Amino acid sequence: MSRKRAGFTKEEIGFVRSYIEKKLVDKKWPSNETHQESLSDYIQRPTVGRYANDELTRWCNKWLDSTQWHTLKKSMASWRFRQKATEQPKRVQLSPEAWRIISTLAEIDKKSISAFIIDRFEDEYKRNSIVED
């Protein structure tokens, strides 16, 4: 019915479930003809556990058309933007040796420790934890 998507990140799953559940209140969504069947199918799929992400992705691939996928993706992008805007700085504890190493390397690069970590590890993080569109 639609363009396939590989999956959702752990952070996105709660948002996507909430989005779908709000949309399913409308008896015309995803369409007049498929509402009841898609609702039944959604309810029967697991919401927690090892395969919950895969099942959510399968449901979306089965029931959403390309316009609905696009709308969902735009909503997710807005949600991610709002999440970043409200995030508070995090604190971590480092051993003295780890702090010496990371602070020295950041100083060599003329960056804060946060900027250094992002610069050095963001690409690897994206390769290993972000699902491609």
N, CA, C and O atoms as a printed pandas DataFrame, in Angstrom:
     atom_number atom_name residue_name chain_id  residue_number  x_coord  y_coord  z_coord
0              1         N          MET        A               1    0.820   -1.197    0.000
1              2        CA          MET        A               1    0.000    0.000    0.000
2              3         C          MET        A               1    0.861    1.257    0.000
3              4         O          MET        A               1    0.401    2.329   -0.391
4              5         N          SER        A               2    2.126    1.122    0.444
5              6        CA          SER        A               2    2.945    2.315    0.581
6              7         C          SER        A               2    4.412    2.002    0.350
7              8         O          SER        A               2    4.799    0.856    0.120
8              9         N          ARG        A               3    5.213    3.052    0.416
9             10        CA          ARG        A               3    6.657    2.944    0.355
10            11         C          ARG        A               3    7.110    2.331    1.672
11            12         O          ARG        A               3    6.611    2.709    2.732
12            13         N          LYS        A               4    8.034    1.406    1.621
13            14        CA          LYS        A               4    8.475    0.703    2.821
14            15         C          LYS        A               4    9.489    1.525    3.613
15            16         O          LYS        A               4   10.280    2.272    3.037
16            17         N          ARG        A               5    9.458    1.383    4.908
17            18        CA          ARG        A               5   10.410    2.026    5.800
18            19         C          ARG        A               5   11.044    0.930    6.642
19            20         O          ARG        A               5   10.383   -0.042    7.007
20            21         N          ALA        A               6   12.317    1.086    6.945
21            22        CA          ALA        A               6   13.061    0.048    7.652
22            23         C          ALA        A               6   12.652   -0.118    9.109
23            24         O          ALA        A               6   12.683   -1.238    9.618
24            25         N          GLY        A               7   12.275    0.937    9.791
25            26        CA          GLY        A               7   11.914    0.829   11.196
26            27         C          GLY        A               7   11.998    2.164   11.887
27            28         O          GLY        A               7   12.281    3.188   11.266
28            29         N          PHE        A               8   11.748    2.142   13.189
29            30        CA          PHE        A               8   11.783    3.351   13.986
30            31         C          PHE        A               8   12.884    3.227   15.029
31            32         O          PHE        A               8   13.245    2.122   15.432
32            33         N          THR        A               9   13.409    4.355   15.458
33            34        CA          THR        A               9   14.368    4.331   16.555
34            35         C          THR        A               9   13.607    4.085   17.855
35            36         O          THR        A               9   12.383    4.211   17.903
36            37         N          LYS        A              10   14.337    3.738   18.893
37            38        CA          LYS        A              10   13.715    3.522   20.202
38            39         C          LYS        A              10   12.996    4.774   20.667
39            40         O          LYS        A              10   11.925    4.700   21.270
40            41         N          GLU        A              11   13.597    5.934   20.381
41            42        CA          GLU        A              11   13.008    7.196   20.811
42            43         C          GLU        A              11   11.706    7.504   20.067
43            44         O          GLU        A              11   10.819    8.156   20.617
44            45         N          GLU        A              12   11.591    7.047   18.846
45            46        CA          GLU        A              12   10.422    7.373   18.027
46            47         C          GLU        A              12    9.198    6.512   18.325
47            48         O          GLU        A              12    8.073    6.941   18.067
48            49         N          ILE        A              13    9.390    5.319   18.858
49            50        CA          ILE        A              13    8.294    4.359   19.004
50            51         C          ILE        A              13    7.122    4.923   19.806
51            52         O          ILE        A              13    5.972    4.800   19.384
52            53         N          GLY        A              14    7.396    5.530   20.942
53            54        CA          GLY        A              14    6.306    6.087   21.761
54            55         C          GLY        A              14    5.541    7.159   21.014
55            56         O          GLY        A              14    4.312    7.207   21.066
56            57         N          PHE        A              15    6.271    8.024   20.316
57            58        CA          PHE        A              15    5.608    9.070   19.543
58            59         C          PHE        A              15    4.742    8.463   18.446
59            60         O          PHE        A              15    3.594    8.872   18.267
60            61         N          VAL        A              16    5.278    7.494   17.713
61            62        CA          VAL        A              16    4.545    6.889   16.596
62            63         C          VAL        A              16    3.282    6.198   17.094
63            64         O          VAL        A              16    2.221    6.322   16.483
64            65         N          ARG        A              17    3.393    5.477   18.192
65            66        CA          ARG        A              17    2.200    4.812   18.752
66            67         C          ARG        A              17    1.125    5.838   19.129
67            68         O          ARG        A              17   -0.051    5.662   18.811
68            69         N          SER        A              18    1.537    6.891   19.797
69            70        CA          SER        A              18    0.594    7.935   20.183
70            71         C          SER        A              18   -0.054    8.562   18.952
71            72         O          SER        A              18   -1.265    8.785   18.925
72            73         N          TYR        A              19    0.754    8.843   17.941
73            74        CA          TYR        A              19    0.277    9.436   16.689
74            75         C          TYR        A              19   -0.779    8.538   16.048
75            76         O          TYR        A              19   -1.855    9.005   15.676
76            77         N          ILE        A              20   -0.466    7.246   15.921
77            78        CA          ILE        A              20   -1.392    6.302   15.277
78            79         C          ILE        A              20   -2.681    6.180   16.078
79            80         O          ILE        A              20   -3.772    6.192   15.509
80            81         N          GLU        A              21   -2.559    6.062   17.394
81            82        CA          GLU        A              21   -3.747    5.898   18.229
82            83         C          GLU        A              21   -4.664    7.116   18.159
83            84         O          GLU        A              21   -5.886    6.971   18.170
84            85         N          LYS        A              22   -4.089    8.306   18.089
85            86        CA          LYS        A              22   -4.914    9.512   17.926
86            87         C          LYS        A              22   -5.589    9.515   16.556
87            88         O          LYS        A              22   -6.755    9.891   16.438
88            89         N          LYS        A              23   -4.870    9.104   15.536
89            90        CA          LYS        A              23   -5.431    9.076   14.185
90            91         C          LYS        A              23   -6.529    8.027   14.056
91            92         O          LYS        A              23   -7.519    8.256   13.360
92            93         N          LEU        A              24   -6.373    6.883   14.712
93            94        CA          LEU        A              24   -7.347    5.805   14.600
94            95         C          LEU        A              24   -8.695    6.137   15.244
95            96         O          LEU        A              24   -9.672    5.415   15.047
96            97         N          VAL        A              25   -8.748    7.216   16.003
97            98        CA          VAL        A              25  -10.034    7.673   16.543
98            99         C          VAL        A              25  -10.939    8.098   15.383
99           100         O          VAL        A              25  -12.160    7.952   15.450
100          101         N          ASP        A              26  -10.332    8.618   14.332
101          102        CA          ASP        A              26  -11.062    9.010   13.125
102          103         C          ASP        A              26  -11.412    7.751   12.333
103          104         O          ASP        A              26  -10.521    7.038   11.872
104          105         N          LYS        A              27  -12.689    7.481   12.177
105          106        CA          LYS        A              27  -13.129    6.259   11.507
106          107         C          LYS        A              27  -12.839    6.254   10.007
107          108         O          LYS        A              27  -13.102    5.261    9.329
108          109         N          LYS        A              28  -12.305    7.341    9.493
109          110        CA          LYS        A              28  -11.938    7.423    8.081
110          111         C          LYS        A              28  -10.429    7.259    7.878
111          112         O          LYS        A              28   -9.934    7.419    6.762
112          113         N          TRP        A              29   -9.698    6.941    8.952
113          114        CA          TRP        A              29   -8.241    6.828    8.844
114          115         C          TRP        A              29   -7.825    5.400    9.141
115          116         O          TRP        A              29   -8.344    4.825   10.098
116          117         N          PRO        A              30   -6.942    4.802    8.400
117          118        CA          PRO        A              30   -6.235    5.339    7.253
118          119         C          PRO        A              30   -7.111    5.548    6.019
119          120         O          PRO        A              30   -6.762    6.340    5.144
120          121         N          SER        A              31   -8.243    4.850    5.938
121          122        CA          SER        A              31   -9.221    5.151    4.882
122          123         C          SER        A              31  -10.571    4.608    5.327
123          124         O          SER        A              31  -10.657    3.813    6.262
124          125         N          ASN        A              32  -11.634    5.051    4.639
125          126        CA          ASN        A              32  -12.971    4.548    4.972
126          127         C          ASN        A              32  -13.033    3.030    4.908
127          128         O          ASN        A              32  -13.606    2.380    5.783
128          129         N          GLU        A              33  -12.432    2.472    3.856
129          130        CA          GLU        A              33  -12.522    1.038    3.595
130          131         C          GLU        A              33  -11.664    0.204    4.539
131          132         O          GLU        A              33  -11.992   -0.952    4.807
132          133         N          THR        A              34  -10.575    0.767    5.046
133          134        CA          THR        A              34   -9.623   -0.046    5.821
134          135         C          THR        A              34   -9.624    0.242    7.314
135          136         O          THR        A              34   -8.898   -0.416    8.059
136          137         N          HIS        A              35  -10.410    1.196    7.768
137          138        CA          HIS        A              35  -10.325    1.603    9.173
138          139         C          HIS        A              35  -10.502    0.441   10.145
139          140         O          HIS        A              35   -9.629    0.206   10.981
140          141         N          GLN        A              36  -11.585   -0.274   10.056
141          142        CA          GLN        A              36  -11.879   -1.319   11.035
142          143         C          GLN        A              36  -10.830   -2.429   11.009
143          144         O          GLN        A              36  -10.379   -2.887   12.058
144          145         N          GLU        A              37  -10.450   -2.852    9.821
145          146        CA          GLU        A              37   -9.458   -3.917    9.699
146          147         C          GLU        A              37   -8.085   -3.458   10.211
147          148         O          GLU        A              37   -7.383   -4.215   10.882
148          149         N          SER        A              38   -7.714   -2.228    9.894
149          150        CA          SER        A              38   -6.413   -1.715   10.355
150          151         C          SER        A              38   -6.411   -1.529   11.871
151          152         O          SER        A              38   -5.398   -1.778   12.525
152          153         N          LEU        A              39   -7.538   -1.092   12.430
153          154        CA          LEU        A              39   -7.656   -0.935   13.876
154          155         C          LEU        A              39   -7.504   -2.288   14.567
155          156         O          LEU        A              39   -6.756   -2.412   15.536
156          157         N          SER        A              40   -8.210   -3.297   14.071
157          158        CA          SER        A              40   -8.105   -4.653   14.635
158          159         C          SER        A              40   -6.678   -5.168   14.560
159          160         O          SER        A              40   -6.155   -5.738   15.517
160          161         N          ASP        A              41   -6.063   -4.958   13.412
161          162        CA          ASP        A              41   -4.693   -5.403   13.205
162          163         C          ASP        A              41   -3.755   -4.685   14.179
163          164         O          ASP        A              41   -2.857   -5.314   14.739
164          165         N          TYR        A              42   -3.945   -3.402   14.386
165          166        CA          TYR        A              42   -3.109   -2.615   15.300
166          167         C          TYR        A              42   -3.238   -3.148   16.732
167          168         O          TYR        A              42   -2.236   -3.330   17.424
168          169         N          ILE        A              43   -4.453   -3.390   17.159
169          170        CA          ILE        A              43   -4.705   -3.854   18.529
170          171         C          ILE        A              43   -4.064   -5.209   18.785
171          172         O          ILE        A              43   -3.601   -5.474   19.895
172          173         N          GLN        A              44   -4.032   -6.064   17.779
173          174        CA          GLN        A              44   -3.496   -7.420   17.949
174          175         C          GLN        A              44   -1.965   -7.480   17.976
175          176         O          GLN        A              44   -1.397   -8.473   18.433
176          177         N          ARG        A              45   -1.311   -6.462   17.507
177          178        CA          ARG        A              45    0.163   -6.486   17.462
178          179         C          ARG        A              45    0.745   -6.140   18.831
179          180         O          ARG        A              45    0.174   -5.334   19.566
180          181         N          PRO        A              46    1.887   -6.754   19.172
181          182        CA          PRO        A              46    2.489   -6.471   20.489
182          183         C          PRO        A              46    2.969   -5.024   20.591
183          184         O          PRO        A              46    3.446   -4.446   19.614
184          185         N          THR        A              47    2.838   -4.454   21.778
185          186        CA          THR        A              47    3.269   -3.066   21.997
186          187         C          THR        A              47    4.562   -2.986   22.788
187          188         O          THR        A              47    5.190   -1.930   22.848
188          189         N          VAL        A              48    4.961   -4.085   23.392
189          190        CA          VAL        A              48    6.224   -4.132   24.127
190          191         C          VAL        A              48    6.946   -5.423   23.773
191          192         O          VAL        A              48    6.359   -6.361   23.232
192          193         N          GLY        A              49    8.208   -5.445   24.087
193          194        CA          GLY        A              49    8.978   -6.658   23.851
194          195         C          GLY        A              49    9.892   -6.533   22.659
195          196         O          GLY        A              49    9.977   -5.498   21.998
196          197         N          ARG        A              50   10.559   -7.614   22.419
197          198        CA          ARG        A              50   11.613   -7.667   21.404
198          199         C          ARG        A              50   11.141   -7.319   20.000
199          200         O          ARG        A              50   11.887   -6.700   19.241
200          201         N          TYR        A              51    9.935   -7.699   19.641
201          202        CA          TYR        A              51    9.458   -7.524   18.270
202          203         C          TYR        A              51    8.479   -6.372   18.090
203          204         O          TYR        A              51    7.926   -6.202   17.003
204          205         N          ALA        A              52    8.254   -5.583   19.128
205          206        CA          ALA        A              52    7.270   -4.497   19.052
206          207         C          ALA        A              52    7.614   -3.494   17.954
207          208         O          ALA        A              52    6.723   -3.060   17.224
208          209         N          ASN        A              53    8.874   -3.119   17.821
209          210        CA          ASN        A              53    9.289   -2.171   16.790
210          211         C          ASN        A              53    9.019   -2.741   15.406
211          212         O          ASN        A              53    8.469   -2.058   14.542
212          213         N          ASP        A              54    9.410   -4.003   15.200
213          214        CA          ASP        A              54    9.179   -4.644   13.901
214          215         C          ASP        A              54    7.692   -4.707   13.568
215          216         O          ASP        A              54    7.292   -4.471   12.428
216          217         N          GLU        A              55    6.891   -5.021   14.555
217          218        CA          GLU        A              55    5.436   -5.126   14.327
218          219         C          GLU        A              55    4.823   -3.767   14.013
219          220         O          GLU        A              55    3.950   -3.664   13.152
220          221         N          LEU        A              56    5.273   -2.729   14.705
221          222        CA          LEU        A              56    4.785   -1.379   14.431
222          223         C          LEU        A              56    5.152   -0.968   12.999
223          224         O          LEU        A              56    4.339   -0.394   12.275
224          225         N          THR        A              57    6.369   -1.270   12.618
225          226        CA          THR        A              57    6.825   -0.950   11.256
226          227         C          THR        A              57    6.007   -1.722   10.227
227          228         O          THR        A              57    5.588   -1.159    9.216
228          229         N          ARG        A              58    5.780   -3.005   10.481
229          230        CA          ARG        A              58    4.970   -3.817    9.551
230          231         C          ARG        A              58    3.560   -3.249    9.415
231          232         O          ARG        A              58    3.012   -3.180    8.315
232          233         N          TRP        A              59    2.981   -2.843   10.544
233          234        CA          TRP        A              59    1.634   -2.272   10.502
234          235         C          TRP        A              59    1.637   -1.019    9.614
235          236         O          TRP        A              59    0.782   -0.875    8.740
236          237         N          CYS        A              60    2.580   -0.134    9.835
237          238        CA          CYS        A              60    2.655    1.097    9.040
238          239         C          CYS        A              60    2.873    0.784    7.564
239          240         O          CYS        A              60    2.238    1.384    6.697
240          241         N          ASN        A              61    3.771   -0.153    7.282
241          242        CA          ASN        A              61    4.014   -0.522    5.885
242          243         C          ASN        A              61    2.767   -1.109    5.232
243          244         O          ASN        A              61    2.535   -0.921    4.038
244          245         N          LYS        A              62    1.985   -1.805    6.007
245          246        CA          LYS        A              62    0.774   -2.441    5.463
246          247         C          LYS        A              62   -0.368   -1.441    5.257
247          248         O          LYS        A              62   -1.066   -1.509    4.245
248          249         N          TRP        A              63   -0.566   -0.519    6.197
249          250        CA          TRP        A              63   -1.775    0.295    6.182
250          251         C          TRP        A              63   -1.604    1.742    5.721
251          252         O          TRP        A              63   -2.584    2.351    5.291
252          253         N          LEU        A              64   -0.419    2.310    5.790
253          254        CA          LEU        A              64   -0.257    3.724    5.433
254          255         C          LEU        A              64    0.138    3.880    3.975
255          256         O          LEU        A              64    1.001    3.161    3.471
256          257         N          ASP        A              65   -0.502    4.824    3.305
257          258        CA          ASP        A              65   -0.089    5.131    1.933
258          259         C          ASP        A              65    1.056    6.147    1.991
259          260         O          ASP        A              65    1.431    6.601    3.073
260          261         N          SER        A              66    1.602    6.496    0.846
261          262        CA          SER        A              66    2.786    7.366    0.834
262          263         C          SER        A              66    2.498    8.746    1.433
263          264         O          SER        A              66    3.372    9.328    2.077
264          265         N          THR        A              67    1.298    9.272    1.234
265          266        CA          THR        A              67    0.953   10.575    1.817
266          267         C          THR        A              67    0.894   10.482    3.342
267          268         O          THR        A              67    1.362   11.382    4.039
268          269         N          GLN        A              68    0.329    9.412    3.850
269          270        CA          GLN        A              68    0.253    9.231    5.306
270          271         C          GLN        A              68    1.642    9.014    5.913
271          272         O          GLN        A              68    1.931    9.507    7.003
272          273         N          TRP        A              69    2.499    8.274    5.201
273          274        CA          TRP        A              69    3.890    8.121    5.654
274          275         C          TRP        A              69    4.561    9.489    5.709
275          276         O          TRP        A              69    5.244    9.815    6.679
276          277         N          HIS        A              70    4.364   10.277    4.674
277          278        CA          HIS        A              70    4.984   11.605    4.612
278          279         C          HIS        A              70    4.517   12.471    5.786
279          280         O          HIS        A              70    5.321   13.153    6.421
280          281         N          THR        A              71    3.237   12.437    6.061
281          282        CA          THR        A              71    2.678   13.210    7.170
282          283         C          THR        A              71    3.250   12.726    8.504
283          284         O          THR        A              71    3.596   13.533    9.367
284          285         N          LEU        A              72    3.345   11.405    8.667
285          286        CA          LEU        A              72    3.928   10.850    9.880
286          287         C          LEU        A              72    5.384   11.295   10.033
287          288         O          LEU        A              72    5.800   11.691   11.122
288          289         N          LYS        A              73    6.152   11.234    8.955
289          290        CA          LYS        A              73    7.554   11.646    9.004
290          291         C          LYS        A              73    7.697   13.130    9.351
291          292         O          LYS        A              73    8.584   13.505   10.118
292          293         N          LYS        A              74    6.827   13.975    8.789
293          294        CA          LYS        A              74    6.864   15.401    9.124
294          295         C          LYS        A              74    6.531   15.613   10.597
295          296         O          LYS        A              74    7.160   16.433   11.265
296          297         N          SER        A              75    5.555   14.884   11.100
297          298        CA          SER        A              75    5.197   14.992   12.513
298          299         C          SER        A              75    6.347   14.531   13.402
299          300         O          SER        A              75    6.619   15.137   14.439
300          301         N          MET        A              76    7.019   13.456   12.995
301          302        CA          MET        A              76    8.170   12.969   13.763
302          303         C          MET        A              76    9.295   13.993   13.761
303          304         O          MET        A              76    9.946   14.196   14.786
304          305         N          ALA        A              77    9.534   14.642   12.626
305          306        CA          ALA        A              77   10.584   15.662   12.550
306          307         C          ALA        A              77   10.259   16.826   13.491
307          308         O          ALA        A              77   11.143   17.329   14.184
308          309         N          SER        A              78    9.011   17.245   13.514
309          310        CA          SER        A              78    8.594   18.321   14.424
310          311         C          SER        A              78    8.757   17.881   15.876
311          312         O          SER        A              78    9.214   18.655   16.716
312          313         N          TRP        A              79    8.387   16.654   16.162
313          314        CA          TRP        A              79    8.517   16.114   17.514
314          315         C          TRP        A              79    9.983   16.090   17.935
315          316         O          TRP        A              79   10.319   16.503   19.046
316          317         N          ARG        A              80   10.862   15.604   17.044
317          318        CA          ARG        A              80   12.299   15.567   17.358
318          319         C          ARG        A              80   12.833   16.978   17.615
319          320         O          ARG        A              80   13.629   17.180   18.533
320          321         N          PHE        A              81   12.404   17.947   16.816
321          322        CA          PHE        A              81   12.831   19.335   17.002
322          323         C          PHE        A              81   12.409   19.842   18.380
323          324         O          PHE        A              81   13.196   20.464   19.093
324          325         N          ARG        A              82   11.157   19.567   18.743
325          326        CA          ARG        A              82   10.675   19.999   20.061
326          327         C          ARG        A              82   11.441   19.301   21.180
327          328         O          ARG        A              82   11.726   19.911   22.210
328          329         N          GLN        A              83   11.776   18.023   20.984
329          330        CA          GLN        A              83   12.532   17.286   21.998
330          331         C          GLN        A              83   13.904   17.922   22.206
331          332         O          GLN        A              83   14.339   18.121   23.340
332          333         N          LYS        A              84   14.579   18.237   21.111
333          334        CA          LYS        A              84   15.904   18.844   21.218
334          335         C          LYS        A              84   15.825   20.209   21.887
335          336         O          LYS        A              84   16.701   20.571   22.672
336          337         N          ALA        A              85   14.783   20.963   21.580
337          338        CA          ALA        A              85   14.650   22.317   22.120
338          339         C          ALA        A              85   14.438   22.295   23.632
339          340         O          ALA        A              85   14.768   23.265   24.315
340          341         N          THR        A              86   13.897   21.209   24.157
341          342        CA          THR        A              86   13.602   21.158   25.589
342          343         C          THR        A              86   14.578   20.287   26.372
343          344         O          THR        A              86   14.438   20.146   27.587
344          345         N          GLU        A              87   15.559   19.704   25.698
345          346        CA          GLU        A              87   16.519   18.847   26.391
346          347         C          GLU        A              87   17.412   19.662   27.324
347          348         O          GLU        A              87   17.869   20.753   26.984
348          349         N          GLN        A              88   17.638   19.118   28.469
349          350        CA          GLN        A              88   18.542   19.718   29.445
350          351         C          GLN        A              88   19.918   19.077   29.307
351          352         O          GLN        A              88   20.019   17.915   28.913
352          353         N          PRO        A              89   20.968   19.809   29.623
353          354        CA          PRO        A              89   22.303   19.202   29.588
354          355         C          PRO        A              89   22.366   17.995   30.520
355          356         O          PRO        A              89   21.709   17.973   31.561
356          357         N          LYS        A              90   23.146   17.007   30.146
357          358        CA          LYS        A              90   23.314   15.795   30.951
358          359         C          LYS        A              90   24.661   15.845   31.651
359          360         O          LYS        A              90   25.607   16.467   31.166
360          361         N          ARG        A              91   24.735   15.189   32.787
361          362        CA          ARG        A              91   25.992   15.107   33.532
362          363         C          ARG        A              91   26.464   13.663   33.515
363          364         O          ARG        A              91   25.663   12.734   33.620
364          365         N          VAL        A              92   27.766   13.486   33.381
365          366        CA          VAL        A              92   28.362   12.154   33.447
366          367         C          VAL        A              92   29.540   12.185   34.402
367          368         O          VAL        A              92   30.162   13.227   34.606
368          369         N          GLN        A              93   29.838   11.048   34.978
369          370        CA          GLN        A              93   31.011   10.946   35.837
370          371         C          GLN        A              93   32.087   10.208   35.063
371          372         O          GLN        A              93   31.850    9.139   34.501
372          373         N          LEU        A              94   33.278   10.799   35.043
373          374        CA          LEU        A              94   34.415   10.192   34.371
374          375         C          LEU        A              94   35.507    9.919   35.394
375          376         O          LEU        A              94   35.650   10.633   36.386
376          377         N          SER        A              95   36.259    8.887   35.134
377          378        CA          SER        A              95   37.440    8.662   35.970
378          379         C          SER        A              95   38.412    9.804   35.685
379          380         O          SER        A              95   38.322   10.434   34.631
380          381         N          PRO        A              96   39.332   10.080   36.594
381          382        CA          PRO        A              96   40.313   11.150   36.333
382          383         C          PRO        A              96   41.084   10.934   35.023
383          384         O          PRO        A              96   41.354   11.890   34.296
384          385         N          GLU        A              97   41.431    9.699   34.731
385          386        CA          GLU        A              97   42.168    9.421   33.497
386          387         C          GLU        A              97   41.310    9.698   32.260
387          388         O          GLU        A              97   41.787   10.298   31.297
388          389         N          ALA        A              98   40.040    9.262   32.282
389          390        CA          ALA        A              98   39.148    9.517   31.151
390          391         C          ALA        A              98   38.945   11.010   30.956
391          392         O          ALA        A              98   38.949   11.499   29.827
392          393         N          TRP        A              99   38.766   11.747   32.072
393          394        CA          TRP        A              99   38.599   13.199   31.971
394          395         C          TRP        A              99   39.842   13.867   31.387
395          396         O          TRP        A              99   39.734   14.764   30.552
396          397         N          ARG        A             100   41.023   13.427   31.826
397          398        CA          ARG        A             100   42.274   13.993   31.319
398          399         C          ARG        A             100   42.395   13.774   29.809
399          400         O          ARG        A             100   42.771   14.683   29.069
400          401         N          ILE        A             101   42.074   12.565   29.366
401          402        CA          ILE        A             101   42.179   12.243   27.941
402          403         C          ILE        A             101   41.187   13.061   27.125
403          404         O          ILE        A             101   41.570   13.708   26.150
404          405         N          ILE        A             102   39.925   13.040   27.512
405          406        CA          ILE        A             102   38.888   13.711   26.708
406          407         C          ILE        A             102   39.072   15.222   26.747
407          408         O          ILE        A             102   38.899   15.888   25.726
408          409         N          SER        A             103   39.417   15.770   27.893
409          410        CA          SER        A             103   39.586   17.226   27.967
410          411         C          SER        A             103   40.814   17.679   27.191
411          412         O          SER        A             103   40.799   18.750   26.585
412          413         N          THR        A             104   41.875   16.882   27.201
413          414        CA          THR        A             104   43.074   17.226   26.429
414          415         C          THR        A             104   42.777   17.202   24.936
415          416         O          THR        A             104   43.150   18.120   24.205
416          417         N          LEU        A             105   42.110   16.155   24.491
417          418        CA          LEU        A             105   41.770   16.058   23.060
418          419         C          LEU        A             105   40.839   17.186   22.624
419          420         O          LEU        A             105   41.001   17.745   21.540
420          421         N          ALA        A             106   39.871   17.518   23.465
421          422        CA          ALA        A             106   38.954   18.620   23.141
422          423         C          ALA        A             106   39.724   19.942   23.084
423          424         O          ALA        A             106   39.472   20.776   22.214
424          425         N          GLU        A             107   40.648   20.125   24.001
425          426        CA          GLU        A             107   41.436   21.354   24.017
426          427         C          GLU        A             107   42.304   21.462   22.758
427          428         O          GLU        A             107   42.431   22.545   22.187
428          429         N          ILE        A             108   42.897   20.358   22.327
429          430        CA          ILE        A             108   43.701   20.350   21.098
430          431         C          ILE        A             108   42.846   20.781   19.911
431          432         O          ILE        A             108   43.302   21.537   19.054
432          433         N          ASP        A             109   41.590   20.292   19.864
433          434        CA          ASP        A             109   40.664   20.653   18.783
434          435         C          ASP        A             109   40.027   22.030   18.999
435          436         O          ASP        A             109   39.266   22.499   18.153
436          437         N          LYS        A             110   40.339   22.679   20.135
437          438        CA          LYS        A             110   39.768   23.985   20.481
438          439         C          LYS        A             110   38.234   23.923   20.540
439          440         O          LYS        A             110   37.543   24.773   19.979
440          441         N          LYS        A             111   37.719   22.894   21.235
441          442        CA          LYS        A             111   36.278   22.690   21.367
442          443         C          LYS        A             111   35.944   22.377   22.811
443          444         O          LYS        A             111   36.802   21.991   23.605
444          445         N          SER        A             112   34.670   22.554   23.126
445          446        CA          SER        A             112   34.206   22.080   24.428
446          447         C          SER        A             112   34.184   20.550   24.371
447          448         O          SER        A             112   34.232   19.952   23.296
448          449         N          ILE        A             113   34.112   19.939   25.540
449          450        CA          ILE        A             113   34.058   18.472   25.565
450          451         C          ILE        A             113   32.813   17.981   24.834
451          452         O          ILE        A             113   32.886   17.000   24.093
452          453         N          SER        A             114   31.677   18.638   25.024
453          454        CA          SER        A             114   30.449   18.238   24.327
454          455         C          SER        A             114   30.617   18.341   22.813
455          456         O          SER        A             114   30.280   17.408   22.084
456          457         N          ALA        A             115   31.134   19.466   22.345
457          458        CA          ALA        A             115   31.324   19.650   20.902
458          459         C          ALA        A             115   32.314   18.630   20.352
459          460         O          ALA        A             115   32.132   18.128   19.243
460          461         N          PHE        A             116   33.356   18.320   21.114
461          462        CA          PHE        A             116   34.342   17.330   20.699
462          463         C          PHE        A             116   33.700   15.953   20.545
463          464         O          PHE        A             116   33.910   15.275   19.539
464          465         N          ILE        A             117   32.924   15.546   21.534
465          466        CA          ILE        A             117   32.262   14.228   21.486
466          467         C          ILE        A             117   31.324   14.149   20.284
467          468         O          ILE        A             117   31.329   13.158   19.553
468          469         N          ILE        A             118   30.524   15.187   20.081
469          470        CA          ILE        A             118   29.607   15.191   18.940
470          471         C          ILE        A             118   30.380   15.123   17.634
471          472         O          ILE        A             118   30.045   14.331   16.754
472          473         N          ASP        A             119   31.412   15.946   17.501
473          474        CA          ASP        A             119   32.206   15.978   16.277
474          475         C          ASP        A             119   32.839   14.620   15.975
475          476         O          ASP        A             119   32.836   14.166   14.831
476          477         N          ARG        A             120   33.375   13.986   17.000
477          478        CA          ARG        A             120   34.089   12.719   16.798
478          479         C          ARG        A             120   33.165   11.512   16.635
479          480         O          ARG        A             120   33.526   10.565   15.936
480          481         N          PHE        A             121   31.993   11.517   17.255
481          482        CA          PHE        A             121   31.191   10.297   17.328
482          483         C          PHE        A             121   29.817   10.359   16.674
483          484         O          PHE        A             121   29.139    9.335   16.593
484          485         N          GLU        A             122   29.388   11.515   16.209
485          486        CA          GLU        A             122   28.040   11.626   15.655
486          487         C          GLU        A             122   27.824   10.725   14.445
487          488         O          GLU        A             122   26.784   10.074   14.350
488          489         N          ASP        A             123   28.774   10.671   13.522
489          490        CA          ASP        A             123   28.614    9.832   12.327
490          491         C          ASP        A             123   28.487    8.356   12.702
491          492         O          ASP        A             123   27.645    7.642   12.157
492          493         N          GLU        A             124   29.314    7.909   13.622
493          494        CA          GLU        A             124   29.239    6.513   14.054
494          495         C          GLU        A             124   27.909    6.233   14.748
495          496         O          GLU        A             124   27.298    5.185   14.542
496          497         N          TYR        A             125   27.472    7.171   15.563
497          498        CA          TYR        A             125   26.174    7.031   16.234
498          499         C          TYR        A             125   25.053    6.877   15.217
499          500         O          TYR        A             125   24.193    6.008   15.361
500          501         N          LYS        A             126   25.062    7.716   14.195
501          502        CA          LYS        A             126   24.026    7.659   13.165
502          503         C          LYS        A             126   24.088    6.341   12.407
503          504         O          LYS        A             126   23.048    5.754   12.106
504          505         N          ARG        A             127   25.281    5.871   12.096
505          506        CA          ARG        A             127   25.421    4.607   11.368
506          507         C          ARG        A             127   24.891    3.439   12.186
507          508         O          ARG        A             127   24.328    2.500   11.622
508          509         N          ASN        A             128   25.057    3.477   13.489
509          510        CA          ASN        A             128   24.734    2.332   14.329
510          511         C          ASN        A             128   23.389    2.386   15.032
511          512         O          ASN        A             128   22.901    1.350   15.483
512          513         N          SER        A             129   22.776    3.553   15.141
513          514        CA          SER        A             129   21.545    3.594   15.926
514          515         C          SER        A             129   20.378    4.290   15.262
515          516         O          SER        A             129   19.266    4.225   15.785
516          517         N          ILE        A             130   20.572    4.940   14.157
517          518        CA          ILE        A             130   19.478    5.627   13.502
518          519         C          ILE        A             130   19.059    4.821   12.279
519          520         O          ILE        A             130   19.887    4.449   11.448
520          521         N          VAL        A             131   17.753    4.558   12.187
521          522        CA          VAL        A             131   17.227    3.798   11.066
522          523         C          VAL        A             131   17.082    4.735    9.878
523          524         O          VAL        A             131   16.586    5.852   10.021
524          525         N          GLU        A             132   17.513    4.282    8.706
525          526        CA          GLU        A             132   17.415    5.115    7.508
526          527         C          GLU        A             132   15.972    5.202    7.045
527          528         O          GLU        A             132   15.172    4.293    7.269
528          529         N          ASP        A             133   15.655    6.322    6.389
529          530        CA          ASP        A             133   14.312    6.514    5.830
530          531         C          ASP        A             133   14.126    5.653    4.614
531          532         O          ASP        A             133   13.059    5.673    4.001
